């Protein structure tokens, strides 16, 4: 296997891996059971915390 072929395979594998991670992140963010968690996190900077 030449260096060019190895580089091509590494780039392809990296692209597939990063695309898979992106898809998993999008699914996690849009999963219905996470909606309340993200809504609470979005309001955190606006809440007054006087503890």
N, CA, C and O of each residue as an XYZ file, in Angstrom:
204
protein
N       0.851     -1.167      0.000
C       0.000      0.000      0.000
C       0.900      1.235      0.000
O       1.814      1.358      0.816
N       0.629      2.118     -0.907
C       1.439      3.330     -0.998
C       0.976      4.348      0.045
O      -0.086      4.205      0.650
N       1.776      5.346      0.230
C       1.448      6.404      1.184
C       0.191      7.155      0.752
O      -0.625      7.535      1.592
N       0.033      7.367     -0.535
C      -1.163      8.056     -1.036
C      -2.426      7.245     -0.760
O      -3.452      7.806     -0.378
N      -2.356      5.948     -0.949
C      -3.516      5.095     -0.685
C      -3.841      5.075      0.803
O      -5.010      5.125      1.184
N      -2.816      5.002      1.642
C      -3.039      5.014      3.089
C      -3.648      6.340      3.530
O      -4.543      6.362      4.375
N      -3.170      7.444      2.962
C      -3.718      8.755      3.303
C      -5.175      8.861      2.864
O      -6.001      9.424      3.583
N      -5.489      8.330      1.701
C      -6.869      8.357      1.212
C      -7.781      7.558      2.139
O      -8.873      8.016      2.474
N      -7.350      6.378      2.554
C      -8.158      5.553      3.458
C      -8.318      6.234      4.814
O      -9.398      6.181      5.401
N      -7.275      6.866      5.317
C      -7.359      7.559      6.601
C      -8.317      8.747      6.515
O      -9.085      8.989      7.446
N      -8.279      9.480      5.418
C      -9.191     10.610      5.250
C     -10.636     10.141      5.147
O     -11.535     10.760      5.716
N     -10.857      9.062      4.431
C     -12.208      8.524      4.296
C     -12.726      8.023      5.640
O     -13.872      8.283      6.004
N     -11.886      7.310      6.370
C     -12.291      6.804      7.683
C     -12.563      7.961      8.641
O     -13.517      7.905      9.417
N     -11.751      8.993      8.598
C     -11.973     10.159      9.452
C     -13.268     10.870      9.120
O     -13.991     11.296     10.021
N     -13.569     11.002      7.840
C     -14.816     11.633      7.417
C     -16.019     10.843      7.913
O     -16.974     11.421      8.433
N     -15.977      9.532      7.755
C     -17.084      8.681      8.205
C     -17.236      8.767      9.720
O     -18.357      8.850     10.224
N     -16.132      8.749     10.446
C     -16.177      8.833     11.908
C     -16.761     10.166     12.371
O     -17.633     10.183     13.240
N     -16.303     11.267     11.815
C     -16.812     12.575     12.222
C     -18.271     12.765     11.821
O     -19.040     13.376     12.563
N     -18.658     12.251     10.664
C     -20.061     12.333     10.265
C     -20.933     11.523     11.222
O     -22.024     11.961     11.586
N     -20.462     10.349     11.629
C     -21.196      9.538     12.595
C     -21.351     10.251     13.930
O     -22.422     10.210     14.534
N     -20.290     10.905     14.394
C     -20.365     11.675     15.643
C     -21.358     12.823     15.514
O     -22.112     13.102     16.446
N     -21.362     13.489     14.364
C     -22.306     14.579     14.122
C     -23.742     14.071     14.162
O     -24.605     14.703     14.771
N     -24.003     12.951     13.526
C     -25.354     12.385     13.503
C     -25.792     12.014     14.915
O     -26.935     12.270     15.293
N     -24.907     11.419     15.693
C     -25.229     11.057     17.077
C     -25.531     12.301     17.901
O     -26.469     12.296     18.698
N     -24.750     13.374     17.724
C     -24.982     14.616     18.462
C     -26.326     15.240     18.096
O     -27.031     15.744     18.970
N     -26.685     15.212     16.829
C     -27.970     15.773     16.399
C     -29.125     14.945     16.954
O     -30.121     15.502     17.415
N     -29.001     13.637     16.912
C     -30.050     12.775     17.469
C     -30.199     13.022     18.961
O     -31.322     13.102     19.460
N     -29.087     13.146     19.686
C     -29.144     13.418     21.123
C     -29.823     14.762     21.390
O     -30.647     14.871     22.297
N     -29.482     15.773     20.612
C     -30.044     17.105     20.833
C     -31.535     17.155     20.523
O     -32.267     17.917     21.154
N     -31.992     16.368     19.578
C     -33.396     16.409     19.172
C     -34.249     15.311     19.800
O     -35.443     15.224     19.516
N     -33.658     14.475     20.645
C     -34.408     13.389     21.282
C     -35.488     13.994     22.184
O     -35.185     14.885     22.977
N     -36.730     13.537     22.086
C     -37.827     14.167     22.829
C     -37.635     14.196     24.346
O     -38.057     15.157     24.989
N     -37.022     13.193     24.927
C     -36.877     13.175     26.386
C     -35.845     14.184     26.885
O     -35.786     14.448     28.086
N     -35.035     14.750     26.002
C     -34.048     15.755     26.407
C     -34.581     17.177     26.316
O     -33.873     18.119     26.672
N     -35.800     17.353     25.854
C     -36.349     18.688     25.632
C     -36.389     19.512     26.919
O     -35.987     20.676     26.917
N     -36.867     18.927     28.012
C     -36.969     19.685     29.260
C     -35.580     20.033     29.798
O     -35.376     21.132     30.314
N     -34.643     19.122     29.686
C     -33.279     19.385     30.146
C     -32.673     20.578     29.404
O     -32.045     21.438     30.022
N     -32.857     20.631     28.095
C     -32.311     21.730     27.308
C     -33.082     23.025     27.554
O     -32.495     24.106     27.503
N     -34.377     22.936     27.818
C     -35.152     24.140     28.132
C     -34.683     24.751     29.448
O     -34.551     25.970     29.556
N     -34.430     23.913     30.443
C     -33.913     24.413     31.718
C     -32.529     25.018     31.545
O     -32.238     26.064     32.124
N     -31.685     24.388     30.772
C     -30.339     24.907     30.541
C     -30.384     26.238     29.794
O     -29.538     27.101     30.025
N     -31.348     26.415     28.911
C     -31.459     27.668     28.162
C     -31.900     28.818     29.058
O     -31.553     29.971     28.799
N     -32.667     28.516     30.116
C     -33.133     29.565     31.021
C     -32.159     29.864     32.149
O     -32.334     30.861     32.849
N     -31.146     29.043     32.350
C     -30.227     29.224     33.477
C     -29.574     30.604     33.531
O     -29.503     31.175     34.619
N     -29.094     31.171     32.430
C     -28.462     32.496     32.525
C     -29.432     33.606     32.921
O     -29.003     34.648     33.417
N     -30.716     33.401     32.711
C     -31.707     34.431     33.001
C     -32.248     34.351     34.416
O     -32.886     35.297     34.879
N     -32.016     33.261     35.110
C     -32.532     33.087     36.463
C     -31.635     33.792     37.464
O     -30.410     33.786     37.348
N     -32.287     34.407     38.459
C     -31.547     35.092     39.514
C     -31.224     34.081     40.604
O     -32.127     33.486     41.191
N     -29.955     33.889     40.871
C     -29.508     32.890     41.840
C     -28.874     33.609     43.025
O     -27.701     33.981     42.972
N     -29.646     33.807     44.098
C     -29.161     34.528     45.281
C     -28.907     33.583     46.441
O     -29.460     33.772     47.524
N     -28.094     32.589     46.234
C     -27.802     31.629     47.309
C     -26.656     32.091     48.159
O     -26.277     31.405     49.109
